[in-house]
Amino acid sequence: MTHDSEVEVPATTTPFQQLLQSGSVRPAAAAAVDFANINRVKLTTDTATILAEERDNS
């Protein structure tokens, strides 16, 4: 109740709906993603070499 005897009711939206409205969450995609259609990338350098370089740079 407010001082003017009016009923103050909180919004009836769920926390998820509030996040959607604020832009913090994006709605799900319309269709499922087929990961088989994503092109695979082959590295020219192996993982051990990349890790060794990173350890040397830190």
C-alpha angles and dihedrals in degrees: 000000000000127000088263091059091251119141113244109207122185119236115280094223121115121241089254092053090050090053091049091051092049092050094243092121127038121217119253119272116265094238134031117259117243104216091193088073094059113103113240119229121217116209119225090212126058122237095250091059093049092049092048091052092049092050090050091051096051 
